[in-house]
Amino acid sequence: MEARKTRTPQEIRAEWSRLGLSQSEWARRNGFSPATVSQVLNGKNNCARGTGHVIAVRLGIKDGVIVEAENHGRS
């Protein structure tokens, strides 16, 4: 698997500004709590697992894989 180029929170905010999109709107459109998205962008969520991990991967802050819940831990 080839690593993706990660983005900084500042790059993400700049992109949202160009699109006229707020952080809260991005969170709602993607089914996340605006508070959790804020924690990820501000470095208050370590994004190791769970919702923080999913947000970080979707935003491109973290190069990772999102494992769907129904398949996680099953053979």
Contacts in CASP RR format, 6 or more apart in sequence:
PFRMAT RR
TARGET T0000
AUTHOR 0000-0000-0000
METHOD contacts of the structure
MODEL  1
MEARKTRTPQEIRAEWSRLGLSQSEWARRNGFSPATVSQVLNGKNNCARG
TGHVIAVRLGIKDGVIVEAENHGRS
3 63 0 8 1.000
4 60 0 8 1.000
4 63 0 8 1.000
6 60 0 8 1.000
6 61 0 8 1.000
6 62 0 8 1.000
6 63 0 8 1.000
7 59 0 8 1.000
7 60 0 8 1.000
7 61 0 8 1.000
8 61 0 8 1.000
9 41 0 8 1.000
9 42 0 8 1.000
9 43 0 8 1.000
9 61 0 8 1.000
12 41 0 8 1.000
12 59 0 8 1.000
12 60 0 8 1.000
12 61 0 8 1.000
13 23 0 8 1.000
13 41 0 8 1.000
16 22 0 8 1.000
16 23 0 8 1.000
16 26 0 8 1.000
23 34 0 8 1.000
23 37 0 8 1.000
23 38 0 8 1.000
23 41 0 8 1.000
24 34 0 8 1.000
24 37 0 8 1.000
26 37 0 8 1.000
27 33 0 8 1.000
27 34 0 8 1.000
27 36 0 8 1.000
27 37 0 8 1.000
28 34 0 8 1.000
30 55 0 8 1.000
30 58 0 8 1.000
32 51 0 8 1.000
32 54 0 8 1.000
32 55 0 8 1.000
33 51 0 8 1.000
36 45 0 8 1.000
36 51 0 8 1.000
36 52 0 8 1.000
36 55 0 8 1.000
37 55 0 8 1.000
38 44 0 8 1.000
39 45 0 8 1.000
39 52 0 8 1.000
40 47 0 8 1.000
40 52 0 8 1.000
40 55 0 8 1.000
40 56 0 8 1.000
40 59 0 8 1.000
40 61 0 8 1.000
41 59 0 8 1.000
41 61 0 8 1.000
45 52 0 8 1.000
45 55 0 8 1.000
45 56 0 8 1.000
47 53 0 8 1.000
47 55 0 8 1.000
47 56 0 8 1.000
47 61 0 8 1.000
47 62 0 8 1.000
53 62 0 8 1.000
53 64 0 8 1.000
53 66 0 8 1.000
54 66 0 8 1.000
56 62 0 8 1.000
57 63 0 8 1.000
57 64 0 8 1.000
57 65 0 8 1.000
57 66 0 8 1.000
58 66 0 8 1.000
END
